[in-house]
Each structure stands twice: as C-alpha cells, then as structure tokens.
Amino acid sequence: MPTSDVAATVRVYFGTDRNRTASSDPRTYYGHERAAVSYGYSDVTVPRAHAVGRLETPSVLKFEFSPNPAKHIVVASITSMGSDDFFGQLRAESGRLSERQAFVFVHGYANDFHEATRRAAQMKYDLNFPGLAIIYSWPSVGSESAYGLDADSIEWSTDNLRQFLRDIAERSGAEEIFLIGHSMGTRGLAAAVAGLTTNAPREISARYRQLILAAPDIDRDIFKDRIFPAIKAAGMNVTLYASDRDKALDLSKIGRGPGRAFPRLGTTSPSPFVAEGISTIDAGPVDTSFWGHRYYAENRSIISDIYYLIRGVPVLNRFGIEQIKDPGGGYWRFKQ
C-alpha cells in the first residue's frame, strides 16, 4: 500500500444503497436515505503511529478539532464510479495480486458511511490483509436512538446486498472472498448469503470461503431455522464471535419493545449458540471494553485470531483458545 512519512494509504472499495448528498466532504458524502446501489472507492490514510485495534479520531479533550493524517485515520477522498468501471477496476487490481483475495465488510447499526469506511481501512491495515478491502454500506441512520429505523433499513437492503455479493463473486476477479459482518449488519449479510448459496451456481458461492459473524444482532431461532440450513448445505465455513459482556446487544432488547426478548446470536447468555458447522468462539474473557460490542476490530487477541482464521489456520491450532465441551455441544473460548 502507498505510504508517506506520516501515513499509509489504504484503498477501500464500496457498494452502497445510501443516497448521495450534495456534499463533497467525505464525512457527509453519503446520507442515510435509501437509494439505488452505487459504487466507488475511498482512499483512507492510516498514521504510522497507529495502534492495533484503535480507530484514531480527533478528540476535543486533546484540543483536536480537525483530522490530522499523522495522528488519525482519515478518509482522504471518495471516488464514485459506474458499475462497469467499478468491477473492471476490481478485476484489474485482483490480477495484480499474488493471491486473489478480498474481504467484504458489512457494518452494524448506528454507523454512517464515513465511520464504516474508516473501520474497514483499520481492519485491512491491522490484519495485514493482502487482498481487496470492500464494504457494503446500508442506510443506517448513524444514531443509537434509531434502532427501529435501522432494523427496517437492513431488511430493505438485503436483496441489494445479495446481488452485490453475487456480482463480487462473478465480476471482481477475486477467487477467495471472506465475509465479515457486525451487529445488525449480520442480519442482512447472513440472509443474503443464505439466498446466494440457494440460488447461485455452486462455483459462485464456493468462492466465499468464510462467513464471520461478529456480535450478531440476530434472533437465534430465526438464524437456526431459516438462515443457517442453506449456508450449511453450501458447505460454507462460519465463525461466530459472541460475548456475555455485550451491553449493546442487551440494550437492543429495549429497541425491540416490551415483552419477551428472544436470545440474540451474539450473546453467550444463557449459553453460547452451538451447531454443527459453526465455530462458536466466546470472546468475553478477553474483551474488557465498556460496551463489549466492537471487540472484533478493537481487541488485539481477536484481531490476531481473525488474522490466522483468514490464513486458514484451524481453530484448534490458533493461539490463546481453548475448547469447551458441554451437553449442548462444544464451542471455543479465549483464555483469560
């Protein structure tokens, strides 16, 4: 990746069904209204002083009022493209790679386009990922108070996301594709993958080597009964990171209104979700953050685990993880 004395530049490709605003500022380039899918790429600078797991941002407490590439992860530019040009550029870049790999990241609730782009750049940098970094940004409002609106929007975006994933498999030139979903974004991602594996030719879905569900805000029963069977039948590898310290998933119960709250896939309470064909990993022992929800990109142990996962190291051979056996089936847990 290109570098300067103070920062490296990471390119993040994107598809989004957010509306294009009239602003040229990367922070407000896309809004939160629904729109037809558009494409492009963002160039993001990551400071040489970057710490693994950090999403460096200006802080008024440090009298920082604007982003500084020497200190912060900064979206330097956004370039919009038509569909043919977008996939043509992906194929050209794939052709220059020694391993034709890509990851597609689908962000969670309360995320705007700008933050999702910065997060994807941080992940590519921290994972030392040699392939294409791609995001799909659905029209989250970007506010923690808009849970219900976001829940409607991720459902609305699922068909667009499914077509985007199929296009990535058919038109990007990538031969190995890793899918990473977070929080509410996993609802759309898991459903899109289930639809893709059901309806696309096997050679298309086979390019998706790993589905990583981080802190998924999905009803367990819906996942078990309506989504996972299609993914399992396609032979796709699935890794689930969950935690009983996830306060954000606890608070999401409020967003679903009064009455019984059905267990979420991303919690280990009352017990971890286990099923044949899924590597369930309890991240609670190593996650010490306040909210316990962004550990997939902020905790060094978990970033390291994803690093080795992407490189094909089986879970039983990865550092710092122990196997837990119980009557309901086995799962994995980070050692304290």
Secondary structure, DSSP 8 states (H G I E B T S, - for coil): --B-SSEEEEEEEEEEEEEE-S--STTTSEEEEEEEEEEEEEEEEEETT--TT------GGGT--S--TTTS-EEEEEEEE-HHHHHHHHHHHHHT-SS-EEEEEE--TT--HHHHHHHHHHHHHHTT--SEEEEEE----S-TT-HHHHHHHHHHHHHHHHHHHHHHHHHS--SEEEEEEETTHHHHHHHHHHHHHHHS-HHHHTTEEEEEEES---BHHHIIIIIHHHHHHTT-EEEEEE-TT-HHHHHHHHHT-SS----BTT--SSS----TTEEEEE-GGG--SSS-S-HHHH-HHHHHHHHHHHTT--GGGSTTEEEE--TT--EEEE--
